[in-house]
Amino acid sequence: MLSVWYRAVQARLYRRRVPPRVPFPSDRLALVWTRDGQPLWSPKECVQDGKYYAESWEPYTISLFLESLRPGATVLDVGAHVGYYTLLAARAVGRTGTVYALEPGPAEAALLLWNVRMNGHGHVRVVPQAAGDRVGSAQLCLSGVSSMHSLGRHELAGAWQGSTTVGMVTIDALLAGRSVDVVKMDVEGAEPLVLEGMQETVRRSPGLTIFSEFSPQMCRALSLDPEEFVARLHDLGLEVSLVDEWERRLVPVPRGKALATYDSLFLRGHLVCRREG
């Protein structure tokens, strides 16, 4: 009871400190609200029409993500940015659940931690590292757009502003034998590397649902094959669909037809991958 009281007091104190003390200029930040009413500090370039940009570009993906969450679940938010999906998951799974939020960008990880504490989510573990196919370090390329830092440069991110060395961990090493219920990964083309480092976790998680960004262009910028990535998801026993944000539906992605399916849709969201049967 004392810890719950402490987190509630801490959350109130965080909300009163405007703007938060993080490595962003105060005039670059805006306070927005998640779909379920939680406050979120975000860089202004990631805010559209007064909302975090994901609400404008992937609203149906967010709806499907929320539908997949259950009290007590374990959730991974890989490429958490400043915590929009993290906060949604934290409230949905409750204090009996666990959320791991991985974000390698130093400024973004600091703001992510602030947002988590501001909302009193003591069951969220913030991991300020990149997820990948090995344990060690990596070079993170820094974009002028906060949400588009990447392990490789691509033309979609606008002007690049150098790079920084960050820690890298595999999901298998992070979870150390534990299963997971829901994974959301949005890592600017490096999703195949994340999958490579979480294969044992996928195998031991029978009710798993994965939400994964799918950008063939960004995958290729990292010398990764997007078609091969989807084939690997099939190999792991997952049914793969692509979110059609325009029609608000899931479109099955057959093996070998990922690029054709992607090109056929006007407004795409994430891949949604679920255990077959």
NUBA-751686 format. One record per residue: x, y, z of N, C-alpha, C, O in turn; residue number from 0; residue in one letter. Coordinates in steps of 0.2 Angstrom, whole numbers, plus 5000, padded with zeros to 4 digits. Layout:
<nodes>
NODE  n.X  n.Y  n.Z ca.X ca.Y ca.Z  c.X  c.Y  c.Z  o.X  o.Y  o.Z   k r
NODE    X    Y    Z    X    Y    Z    X    Y    Z    X    Y    Z NUM A
...
</nodes>
This chain:
<nodes>
NODE  n.X  n.Y  n.Z ca.X ca.Y ca.Z  c.X  c.Y  c.Z  o.X  o.Y  o.Z   k r
NODE 5004 4994 5000 5000 5000 5000 5004 5006 5000 5003 5011 4997   0 M
NODE 5010 5006 5004 5014 5012 5004 5017 5014 4997 5018 5019 4995   1 L
NODE 5019 5008 4993 5022 5009 4987 5017 5012 4982 5019 5017 4978   2 S
NODE 5011 5010 4982 5006 5013 4978 5004 5020 4980 5004 5024 4975   3 V
NODE 5004 5022 4986 5004 5029 4989 5009 5033 4986 5008 5039 4984   4 W
NODE 5016 5031 4987 5021 5034 4985 5021 5036 4977 5023 5041 4975   5 Y
NODE 5019 5031 4973 5019 5032 4966 5014 5037 4964 5015 5041 4959   6 R
NODE 5008 5037 4968 5003 5042 4966 5005 5049 4968 5004 5054 4964   7 A
NODE 5009 5050 4973 5012 5056 4975 5017 5059 4970 5017 5064 4968   8 V
NODE 5021 5054 4968 5026 5055 4963 5023 5058 4957 5026 5062 4954   9 Q
NODE 5018 5054 4955 5015 5056 4948 5012 5063 4949 5013 5067 4944  10 A
NODE 5009 5065 4954 5006 5072 4955 5012 5077 4954 5011 5082 4951  11 R
NODE 5017 5075 4958 5023 5080 4957 5026 5081 4950 5028 5086 4948  12 L
NODE 5026 5075 4947 5029 5076 4940 5024 5080 4935 5027 5084 4931  13 Y
NODE 5018 5079 4936 5013 5083 4932 5014 5091 4933 5012 5095 4929  14 R
NODE 5016 5093 4939 5016 5100 4941 5023 5103 4938 5023 5109 4938  15 R
NODE 5028 5099 4936 5034 5102 4934 5033 5102 4926 5034 5097 4922  16 R
NODE 5033 5108 4924 5032 5110 4917 5037 5115 4915 5037 5120 4918  17 V
NODE 5041 5114 4909 5041 5107 4906 5046 5102 4910 5049 5105 4915  18 P
NODE 5046 5096 4908 5050 5091 4912 5058 5093 4911 5060 5095 4906  19 P
NODE 5062 5091 4916 5069 5091 4915 5072 5085 4911 5074 5080 4914  20 R
NODE 5072 5086 4905 5075 5081 4900 5079 5084 4895 5079 5090 4894  21 V
NODE 5083 5080 4891 5087 5083 4886 5084 5086 4880 5086 5084 4874  22 P
NODE 5078 5089 4881 5075 5092 4875 5074 5100 4877 5072 5101 4883  23 F
NODE 5075 5105 4873 5073 5111 4874 5066 5112 4876 5062 5109 4873  24 P
NODE 5064 5116 4881 5057 5117 4883 5052 5119 4877 5046 5117 4877  25 S
NODE 5055 5123 4873 5050 5125 4867 5049 5120 4862 5046 5121 4857  26 D
NODE 5053 5114 4863 5052 5108 4858 5047 5103 4860 5045 5099 4857  27 R
NODE 5044 5104 4866 5040 5099 4869 5033 5101 4870 5031 5107 4870  28 L
NODE 5028 5096 4869 5021 5098 4870 5018 5092 4874 5020 5087 4874  29 A
NODE 5013 5094 4878 5009 5089 4882 5003 5087 4878 4999 5091 4877  30 L
NODE 5002 5081 4877 4997 5078 4874 4994 5072 4878 4996 5071 4884  31 V
NODE 4988 5069 4876 4985 5064 4879 4984 5058 4875 4983 5058 4869  32 W
NODE 4985 5052 4879 4984 5046 4875 4977 5045 4874 4973 5048 4877  33 T
NODE 4975 5040 4870 4968 5038 4869 4964 5037 4875 4958 5038 4876  34 R
NODE 4967 5034 4880 4964 5032 4887 4965 5038 4892 4964 5036 4898  35 D
NODE 4967 5044 4890 4967 5049 4894 4973 5050 4899 4973 5054 4904  36 G
NODE 4979 5047 4897 4985 5048 4901 4989 5054 4898 4990 5054 4892  37 Q
NODE 4992 5058 4902 4996 5064 4899 5003 5061 4897 5006 5056 4899  38 P
NODE 5006 5064 4891 5012 5062 4888 5015 5068 4885 5013 5072 4881  39 L
NODE 5022 5069 4888 5026 5074 4885 5029 5071 4878 5031 5065 4878  40 W
NODE 5029 5075 4873 5031 5073 4866 5035 5078 4863 5033 5084 4864  41 S
NODE 5040 5077 4859 5043 5082 4855 5038 5085 4850 5033 5081 4847  42 P
NODE 5038 5091 4849 5032 5094 4845 5032 5091 4837 5027 5091 4834  43 K
NODE 5038 5089 4835 5037 5087 4828 5034 5080 4827 5032 5078 4822  44 E
NODE 5032 5077 4833 5028 5071 4833 5021 5072 4835 5018 5067 4837  45 C
NODE 5019 5078 4835 5012 5080 4837 5008 5082 4831 5011 5087 4827  46 V
NODE 5003 5080 4829 4999 5082 4824 4991 5083 4826 4988 5079 4829  47 Q
NODE 4989 5089 4825 4982 5090 4827 4981 5089 4834 4975 5087 4836  48 D
NODE 4986 5091 4838 4985 5091 4845 4986 5084 4848 4985 5083 4854  49 G
NODE 4988 5079 4844 4988 5072 4846 4995 5069 4844 4998 5072 4840  50 K
NODE 4997 5064 4848 5003 5060 4846 5002 5058 4839 4997 5055 4837  51 Y
NODE 5007 5058 4835 5007 5056 4828 5004 5050 4826 5000 5049 4821  52 Y
NODE 5005 5045 4830 5002 5038 4829 4995 5038 4829 4992 5034 4825  53 A
NODE 4991 5042 4832 4984 5043 4832 4982 5045 4825 4976 5043 4823  54 E
NODE 4986 5049 4822 4984 5051 4815 4986 5046 4810 4982 5045 4805  55 S
NODE 4991 5042 4810 4993 5038 4805 4992 5031 4806 4991 5027 4801  56 W
NODE 4991 5028 4812 4989 5021 4813 4984 5020 4819 4985 5016 4823  57 E
NODE 4978 5024 4818 4973 5023 4823 4970 5016 4824 4968 5014 4829  58 P
NODE 4969 5012 4818 4966 5006 4819 4971 5001 4822 4970 4996 4825  59 Y
NODE 4978 5002 4820 4983 4998 4823 4983 4999 4831 4983 4994 4835  60 T
NODE 4982 5005 4833 4981 5006 4840 4975 5002 4843 4976 5000 4849  61 I
NODE 4970 5003 4840 4964 4999 4842 4965 4992 4843 4963 4989 4848  62 S
NODE 4968 4989 4838 4970 4981 4838 4975 4980 4844 4974 4975 4847  63 L
NODE 4979 4984 4845 4984 4984 4850 4981 4984 4857 4982 4979 4861  64 F
NODE 4976 4988 4858 4972 4989 4864 4968 4982 4865 4967 4980 4871  65 L
NODE 4965 4980 4860 4961 4974 4860 4965 4968 4862 4962 4963 4865  66 E
NODE 4971 4968 4861 4976 4962 4862 4978 4961 4870 4981 4956 4872  67 S
NODE 4977 4967 4873 4980 4967 4880 4975 4965 4885 4969 4966 4885  68 L
NODE 4977 4961 4890 4973 4958 4896 4977 4960 4903 4983 4960 4903  69 R
NODE 4973 4961 4908 4976 4962 4915 4981 4956 4916 4979 4950 4915  70 P
NODE 4986 4958 4919 4991 4953 4921 4996 4951 4915 5001 4947 4916  71 G
NODE 4995 4953 4909 5000 4951 4904 5007 4954 4904 5008 4959 4907  72 A
NODE 5011 4951 4900 5018 4954 4899 5018 4957 4892 5017 4953 4887  73 T
NODE 5021 4963 4892 5021 4967 4885 5028 4969 4884 5031 4972 4889  74 V
NODE 5030 4969 4878 5036 4972 4876 5035 4978 4871 5031 4977 4866  75 L
NODE 5037 4984 4873 5037 4989 4868 5044 4991 4866 5048 4994 4869  76 D
NODE 5046 4988 4860 5052 4989 4857 5053 4995 4852 5049 4995 4847  77 V
NODE 5057 4999 4854 5056 5006 4850 5051 5010 4853 5046 5012 4850  78 G
NODE 5051 5011 4860 5045 5014 4863 5045 5022 4862 5040 5024 4864  79 A
NODE 5050 5025 4860 5050 5032 4859 5049 5035 4865 5053 5034 4870  80 H
NODE 5044 5039 4866 5043 5043 4872 5037 5040 4876 5035 5042 4882  81 V
NODE 5034 5034 4874 5030 5030 4878 5023 5030 4877 5019 5028 4881  82 G
NODE 5021 5031 4871 5013 5031 4869 5011 5024 4870 5006 5023 4874  83 Y
NODE 5013 5019 4867 5011 5013 4867 5012 5010 4874 5009 5006 4877  84 Y
NODE 5018 5012 4877 5020 5009 4884 5014 5011 4889 5012 5007 4893  85 T
NODE 5012 5017 4889 5007 5020 4893 5000 5016 4892 4997 5014 4897  86 L
NODE 4998 5015 4886 4992 5011 4885 4993 5004 4887 4988 5002 4891  87 L
NODE 4999 5001 4886 4999 4994 4889 5000 4994 4896 4997 4990 4899  88 A
NODE 5003 4999 4899 5003 4999 4907 4997 4999 4910 4995 4996 4915  89 A
NODE 4992 5004 4908 4986 5004 4911 4982 4998 4909 4978 4996 4914  90 R
NODE 4982 4995 4903 4978 4989 4902 4980 4983 4906 4975 4979 4908  91 A
NODE 4986 4982 4907 4988 4976 4910 4988 4976 4918 4988 4971 4921  92 V
NODE 4988 4983 4920 4987 4984 4927 4994 4982 4931 4999 4980 4928  93 G
NODE 4993 4983 4938 4999 4981 4942 5001 4974 4942 5007 4972 4945  94 R
NODE 4997 4970 4940 4998 4962 4940 5002 4961 4934 5005 4955 4933  95 T
NODE 5002 4965 4929 5006 4964 4923 5013 4967 4923 5015 4971 4928  96 G
NODE 5017 4966 4917 5023 4969 4917 5024 4972 4910 5022 4969 4905  97 T
NODE 5027 4978 4909 5029 4981 4903 5036 4982 4902 5039 4986 4907  98 V
NODE 5039 4980 4897 5046 4982 4896 5046 4987 4890 5044 4985 4885  99 Y
NODE 5049 4993 4891 5049 4998 4886 5057 4999 4884 5061 5002 4888 100 A
NODE 5059 4997 4878 5065 4998 4876 5066 5004 4871 5062 5005 4866 101 L
NODE 5071 5008 4873 5072 5014 4869 5079 5016 4869 5081 5018 4874 102 E
NODE 5083 5016 4863 5090 5018 4864 5092 5025 4863 5097 5027 4866 103 P
NODE 5087 5029 4860 5089 5036 4860 5090 5039 4867 5085 5039 4871 104 G
NODE 5095 5042 4869 5096 5045 4875 5091 5050 4878 5088 5049 4883 105 P
NODE 5090 5055 4873 5085 5060 4875 5078 5057 4876 5074 5058 4880 106 A
NODE 5076 5053 4871 5069 5049 4871 5069 5045 4877 5063 5044 4880 107 E
NODE 5074 5041 4879 5073 5037 4884 5072 5040 4891 5068 5038 4895 108 A
NODE 5075 5046 4891 5074 5050 4897 5067 5053 4898 5064 5053 4903 109 A
NODE 5064 5055 4892 5057 5057 4892 5053 5052 4893 5047 5053 4896 110 L
NODE 5054 5046 4890 5050 5040 4891 5050 5038 4899 5044 5037 4901 111 L
NODE 5055 5039 4902 5055 5037 4909 5051 5042 4913 5047 5041 4918 112 L
NODE 5052 5049 4911 5048 5054 4914 5040 5052 4913 5036 5053 4918 113 W
NODE 5038 5051 4907 5031 5049 4906 5029 5044 4910 5023 5044 4912 114 N
NODE 5033 5038 4911 5031 5033 4915 5030 5035 4922 5025 5033 4925 115 V
NODE 5035 5038 4925 5034 5040 4932 5028 5045 4933 5025 5045 4938 116 R
NODE 5027 5050 4928 5022 5055 4928 5015 5051 4929 5011 5054 4932 117 M
NODE 5014 5045 4926 5008 5042 4926 5008 5036 4932 5003 5033 4932 118 N
NODE 5013 5036 4936 5013 5031 4941 5013 5024 4940 5011 5020 4944 119 G
NODE 5017 5022 4934 5017 5015 4932 5023 5012 4935 5028 5011 4931 120 H
NODE 5023 5009 4941 5029 5006 4944 5030 4999 4941 5035 4996 4942 121 G
NODE 5025 4996 4937 5026 4990 4934 5029 4990 4927 5029 4985 4923 122 H
NODE 5032 4996 4925 5035 4997 4919 5043 4997 4920 5045 5001 4924 123 V
NODE 5046 4993 4916 5053 4993 4916 5056 4997 4910 5055 4994 4904 124 R
NODE 5059 5002 4911 5062 5006 4905 5069 5003 4904 5073 5003 4908 125 V
NODE 5071 5001 4898 5077 4998 4896 5080 5003 4891 5078 5003 4885 126 V
NODE 5085 5007 4892 5088 5012 4888 5093 5009 4883 5099 5011 4883 127 P
NODE 5091 5004 4879 5095 5001 4875 5091 4999 4868 5085 4999 4868 128 Q
NODE 5095 4997 4863 5092 4995 4857 5091 4987 4858 5095 4984 4861 129 A
NODE 5086 4985 4855 5085 4977 4854 5088 4975 4847 5087 4979 4842 130 A
NODE 5091 4970 4847 5094 4967 4841 5096 4960 4841 5093 4956 4845 131 G
NODE 5100 4958 4837 5102 4951 4836 5108 4949 4840 5110 4943 4839 132 D
NODE 5111 4953 4844 5117 4952 4848 5117 4956 4854 5113 4961 4855 133 R
NODE 5121 4954 4859 5122 4958 4865 5128 4962 4864 5133 4959 4863 134 V
NODE 5128 4968 4865 5134 4972 4865 5133 4980 4864 5129 4983 4868 135 G
NODE 5135 4983 4858 5134 4990 4857 5133 4991 4850 5134 4986 4846 136 S
NODE 5130 4996 4848 5128 4998 4841 5129 5006 4840 5128 5009 4845 137 A
NODE 5129 5008 4834 5129 5015 4832 5122 5017 4830 5119 5014 4826 138 Q
NODE 5119 5021 4834 5112 5024 4833 5113 5030 4829 5115 5035 4831 139 L
NODE 5110 5030 4823 5110 5036 4819 5104 5041 4821 5099 5039 4822 140 C
NODE 5106 5047 4822 5101 5052 4825 5098 5056 4820 5101 5060 4816 141 L
NODE 5091 5056 4819 5088 5060 4815 5085 5066 4818 5085 5067 4824 142 S
NODE 5084 5071 4814 5081 5078 4816 5074 5077 4818 5071 5081 4822 143 G
NODE 5071 5071 4816 5064 5069 4819 5065 5064 4824 5068 5059 4823 144 V
NODE 5063 5066 4830 5064 5062 4836 5062 5055 4836 5066 5050 4838 145 S
NODE 5057 5053 4832 5054 5046 4832 5058 5042 4826 5056 5036 4825 146 S
NODE 5063 5045 4823 5065 5041 4817 5073 5040 4818 5076 5038 4813 147 M
NODE 5076 5040 4824 5082 5037 4825 5083 5030 4822 5078 5026 4823 148 H
NODE 5088 5028 4820 5089 5021 4817 5096 5018 4817 5101 5022 4818 149 S
NODE 5096 5012 4817 5103 5008 4816 5106 5009 4809 5111 5007 4808 150 L
NODE 5102 5012 4805 5105 5014 4798 5102 5020 4795 5096 5021 4796 151 G
NODE 5105 5023 4791 5102 5029 4788 5097 5028 4782 5099 5023 4778 152 R
NODE 5092 5031 4782 5087 5030 4776 5084 5037 4775 5084 5042 4779 153 H
NODE 5082 5038 4769 5080 5045 4766 5074 5047 4769 5072 5053 4768 154 E
NODE 5070 5043 4772 5063 5045 4775 5064 5049 4781 5059 5052 4783 155 L
NODE 5070 5049 4784 5071 5053 4791 5073 5060 4790 5074 5063 4796 156 A
NODE 5074 5063 4784 5076 5070 4784 5083 5070 4786 5087 5066 4784 157 G
NODE 5085 5076 4788 5092 5078 4790 5094 5073 4796 5091 5073 4801 158 A
NODE 5100 5071 4795 5103 5067 4800 5108 5071 4804 5111 5076 4802 159 W
NODE 5109 5070 4811 5112 5074 4815 5118 5070 4819 5118 5070 4825 160 Q
NODE 5121 5066 4815 5127 5062 4818 5124 5055 4821 5119 5053 4819 161 G
NODE 5128 5052 4825 5127 5046 4828 5129 5046 4835 5134 5050 4837 162 S
NODE 5127 5041 4839 5130 5039 4846 5130 5032 4847 5126 5028 4844 163 T
NODE 5134 5030 4851 5135 5023 4853 5130 5021 4859 5130 5025 4864 164 T
NODE 5126 5016 4858 5121 5014 4862 5122 5006 4864 5125 5003 4860 165 V
NODE 5119 5004 4870 5119 4997 4871 5114 4993 4867 5109 4996 4865 166 G
NODE 5116 4987 4866 5111 4983 4862 5110 4976 4866 5115 4973 4869 167 M
NODE 5104 4974 4866 5102 4968 4870 5097 4964 4866 5094 4966 4862 168 V
NODE 5098 4957 4866 5093 4953 4863 5087 4952 4868 5087 4952 4874 169 T
NODE 5081 4951 4865 5075 4950 4869 5076 4943 4873 5073 4943 4879 170 I
NODE 5079 4938 4870 5080 4932 4873 5084 4933 4879 5083 4930 4885 171 D
NODE 5089 4937 4879 5093 4938 4885 5090 4943 4890 5090 4941 4896 172 A
NODE 5086 4947 4888 5082 4952 4892 5077 4948 4897 5077 4949 4903 173 L
NODE 5073 4944 4893 5068 4940 4897 5071 4934 4900 5067 4931 4905 174 L
NODE 5076 4931 4898 5080 4926 4901 5075 4920 4903 5075 4917 4909 175 A
NODE 5071 4917 4898 5067 4912 4899 5060 4913 4900 5056 4908 4900 176 G
NODE 5058 4919 4901 5051 4921 4902 5047 4922 4896 5050 4923 4891 177 R
NODE 5041 4920 4896 5037 4921 4890 5034 4928 4890 5034 4932 4895 178 S
NODE 5031 4930 4884 5028 4936 4883 5021 4936 4880 5020 4931 4876 179 V
NODE 5016 4940 4881 5010 4940 4878 5009 4944 4872 5006 4942 4867 180 D
NODE 5012 4950 4872 5011 4955 4866 5018 4959 4865 5021 4961 4870 181 V
NODE 5020 4959 4859 5026 4963 4857 5024 4968 4852 5020 4967 4847 182 V
NODE 5026 4974 4853 5025 4980 4848 5032 4982 4847 5036 4984 4851 183 K
NODE 5034 4981 4840 5041 4984 4838 5041 4989 4832 5037 4987 4827 184 M
NODE 5044 4994 4833 5044 5000 4828 5051 5003 4829 5052 5007 4833 185 D
NODE 5056 5000 4825 5063 5002 4826 5066 5004 4819 5072 5002 4817 186 V
NODE 5062 5007 4815 5064 5010 4809 5068 5005 4804 5074 5007 4802 187 E
NODE 5066 4999 4803 5069 4995 4798 5073 4989 4801 5075 4985 4798 188 G
NODE 5074 4990 4808 5078 4985 4811 5074 4979 4814 5077 4975 4818 189 A
NODE 5068 4979 4812 5063 4973 4815 5066 4966 4814 5066 4962 4818 190 E
NODE 5069 4965 4808 5072 4958 4807 5077 4956 4812 5078 4951 4814 191 P
NODE 5081 4961 4814 5086 4960 4819 5083 4959 4826 5086 4954 4829 192 L
NODE 5078 4962 4828 5075 4961 4834 5072 4954 4834 5073 4950 4839 193 V
NODE 5069 4952 4828 5066 4945 4828 5071 4940 4829 5070 4935 4832 194 L
NODE 5077 4941 4826 5083 4936 4826 5085 4935 4833 5087 4930 4835 195 E
NODE 5084 4940 4837 5086 4940 4844 5081 4938 4849 5082 4938 4855 196 G
NODE 5075 4936 4847 5069 4934 4851 5066 4928 4849 5061 4926 4851 197 M
NODE 5070 4923 4845 5067 4917 4843 5065 4912 4848 5059 4909 4848 198 Q
NODE 5069 4912 4853 5067 4907 4859 5061 4910 4863 5057 4906 4865 199 E
NODE 5061 4917 4863 5055 4920 4867 5048 4918 4863 5043 4917 4866 200 T
NODE 5049 4919 4856 5043 4917 4852 5041 4910 4853 5035 4909 4854 201 V
NODE 5046 4906 4853 5044 4898 4854 5041 4897 4860 5036 4892 4861 202 R
NODE 5043 4900 4866 5040 4898 4872 5034 4903 4874 5031 4902 4880 203 R
NODE 5031 4906 4869 5025 4911 4871 5019 4909 4866 5018 4911 4861 204 S
NODE 5015 4904 4869 5010 4901 4865 5004 4906 4863 5001 4905 4857 205 P
NODE 5003 4911 4867 4998 4915 4865 5000 4922 4862 4996 4927 4863 206 G
NODE 5006 4922 4859 5009 4928 4857 5006 4932 4852 5003 4929 4847 207 L
NODE 5005 4938 4852 5004 4943 4847 5009 4948 4846 5011 4951 4850 208 T
NODE 5012 4949 4839 5017 4953 4838 5014 4959 4833 5011 4957 4828 209 I
NODE 5015 4965 4835 5013 4971 4831 5020 4974 4828 5024 4976 4833 210 F
NODE 5021 4974 4822 5028 4976 4819 5027 4981 4814 5023 4980 4809 211 S
NODE 5031 4986 4814 5031 4991 4809 5034 4987 4803 5038 4982 4804 212 E
NODE 5032 4989 4797 5034 4985 4791 5035 4991 4785 5031 4993 4782 213 F
NODE 5042 4992 4784 5044 4997 4779 5049 4994 4775 5055 4994 4777 214 S
NODE 5047 4991 4769 5053 4988 4765 5058 4993 4763 5064 4991 4763 215 P
NODE 5057 4999 4763 5062 5004 4761 5067 5005 4767 5073 5005 4765 216 Q
NODE 5065 5005 4773 5069 5006 4778 5073 4999 4780 5079 5000 4782 217 M
NODE 5070 4994 4779 5073 4987 4779 5079 4987 4775 5085 4985 4776 218 C
NODE 5078 4989 4768 5083 4989 4763 5089 4993 4765 5095 4992 4763 219 R
NODE 5088 4999 4768 5093 5004 4770 5098 5001 4775 5103 5003 4776 220 A
NODE 5095 4996 4779 5100 4992 4783 5102 4985 4780 5105 4981 4784 221 L
NODE 5101 4985 4774 5104 4979 4770 5100 4972 4773 5103 4967 4773 222 S
NODE 5094 4973 4774 5089 4968 4777 5084 4967 4772 5082 4971 4768 223 L
NODE 5082 4960 4771 5077 4958 4766 5070 4958 4769 5069 4954 4773 224 D
NODE 5065 4963 4767 5059 4963 4770 5055 4957 4769 5051 4954 4773 225 P
NODE 5055 4954 4763 5052 4947 4761 5054 4942 4766 5050 4938 4768 226 E
NODE 5061 4942 4767 5064 4936 4771 5061 4937 4778 5060 4932 4782 227 E
NODE 5060 4943 4780 5058 4945 4787 5051 4941 4788 5050 4938 4793 228 F
NODE 5047 4943 4783 5040 4940 4784 5040 4932 4784 5036 4929 4787 229 V
NODE 5044 4930 4779 5045 4922 4779 5047 4919 4786 5045 4914 4787 230 A
NODE 5052 4923 4789 5054 4920 4795 5048 4920 4801 5048 4916 4805 231 R
NODE 5044 4925 4800 5038 4925 4805 5034 4919 4803 5031 4916 4808 232 L
NODE 5033 4918 4797 5029 4911 4795 5033 4905 4798 5029 4901 4801 233 H
NODE 5039 4905 4797 5043 4899 4800 5042 4898 4807 5043 4892 4810 234 D
NODE 5041 4903 4811 5040 4903 4818 5033 4901 4820 5031 4901 4826 235 L
NODE 5029 4899 4815 5022 4897 4817 5017 4903 4818 5012 4902 4821 236 G
NODE 5018 4909 4815 5014 4914 4816 5010 4916 4809 5013 4915 4804 237 L
NODE 5004 4917 4810 5000 4920 4805 5001 4927 4804 5000 4931 4809 238 E
NODE 5002 4929 4798 5004 4936 4797 4999 4940 4793 4997 4938 4788 239 V
NODE 4997 4946 4795 4992 4950 4792 4995 4957 4792 5000 4959 4796 240 S
NODE 4993 4961 4787 4995 4968 4787 4989 4973 4788 4983 4972 4785 241 L
NODE 4989 4978 4793 4984 4982 4794 4983 4987 4788 4987 4990 4786 242 V
NODE 4976 4987 4786 4974 4992 4781 4971 4997 4785 4965 4996 4787 243 D
NODE 4974 5003 4786 4972 5008 4790 4966 5012 4786 4961 5014 4790 244 E
NODE 4966 5012 4780 4961 5015 4776 4954 5012 4777 4949 5015 4778 245 W
NODE 4954 5005 4776 4948 5001 4777 4947 4998 4784 4942 4995 4785 246 E
NODE 4951 4999 4788 4951 4996 4795 4950 4989 4795 4945 4986 4797 247 R
NODE 4954 4985 4792 4954 4978 4791 4961 4975 4791 4966 4979 4791 248 R
NODE 4961 4968 4793 4967 4965 4792 4968 4961 4786 4963 4957 4784 249 L
NODE 4973 4962 4782 4974 4958 4776 4979 4953 4776 4985 4954 4778 250 V
NODE 4978 4946 4775 4983 4941 4776 4989 4942 4771 4988 4945 4766 251 P
NODE 4994 4940 4774 5001 4941 4770 5003 4934 4769 5007 4931 4773 252 V
NODE 5002 4931 4763 5005 4925 4762 5013 4925 4761 5016 4930 4760 253 P
NODE 5016 4919 4762 5023 4918 4761 5025 4920 4754 5022 4918 4749 254 R
NODE 5030 4925 4754 5032 4927 4747 5028 4932 4744 5030 4934 4738 255 G
NODE 5023 4935 4747 5019 4940 4744 5019 4946 4749 5014 4950 4748 256 K
NODE 5024 4947 4753 5023 4953 4758 5024 4960 4754 5020 4964 4755 257 A
NODE 5028 4960 4749 5029 4966 4745 5023 4968 4741 5021 4974 4741 258 L
NODE 5020 4963 4738 5014 4964 4734 5008 4966 4738 5005 4970 4736 259 A
NODE 5008 4963 4744 5002 4965 4748 5003 4972 4751 4998 4976 4751 260 T
NODE 5009 4974 4753 5011 4981 4755 5009 4986 4750 5006 4991 4751 261 Y
NODE 5011 4984 4743 5010 4989 4738 5003 4990 4736 5001 4995 4733 262 D
NODE 4999 4985 4738 4992 4985 4736 4988 4989 4740 4982 4991 4738 263 S
NODE 4990 4991 4746 4986 4995 4751 4988 5003 4750 4994 5005 4749 264 L
NODE 4983 5007 4751 4984 5014 4751 4987 5017 4757 4992 5021 4757 265 F
NODE 4985 5015 4763 4987 5017 4770 4988 5011 4774 4983 5008 4777 266 L
NODE 4995 5009 4775 4996 5003 4779 4998 5005 4786 5001 5010 4788 267 R
NODE 4996 5000 4790 4998 5000 4797 5004 4995 4799 5008 4994 4794 268 G
NODE 5004 4992 4804 5009 4987 4806 5007 4980 4804 5001 4979 4802 269 H
NODE 5012 4976 4804 5010 4969 4803 5007 4966 4810 5010 4968 4815 270 L
NODE 5002 4962 4809 5000 4959 4815 5001 4951 4815 4998 4948 4810 271 V
NODE 5004 4948 4819 5007 4941 4819 5004 4937 4825 5005 4939 4831 272 C
NODE 5000 4932 4824 4998 4928 4829 4999 4921 4828 5000 4919 4822 273 R
NODE 4999 4917 4833 5001 4910 4833 4995 4906 4829 4989 4908 4830 274 R
NODE 4997 4902 4824 4992 4899 4820 4988 4894 4824 4991 4891 4829 275 E
NODE 4982 4894 4823 4977 4890 4826 4974 4893 4833 4970 4890 4836 276 G
</nodes>
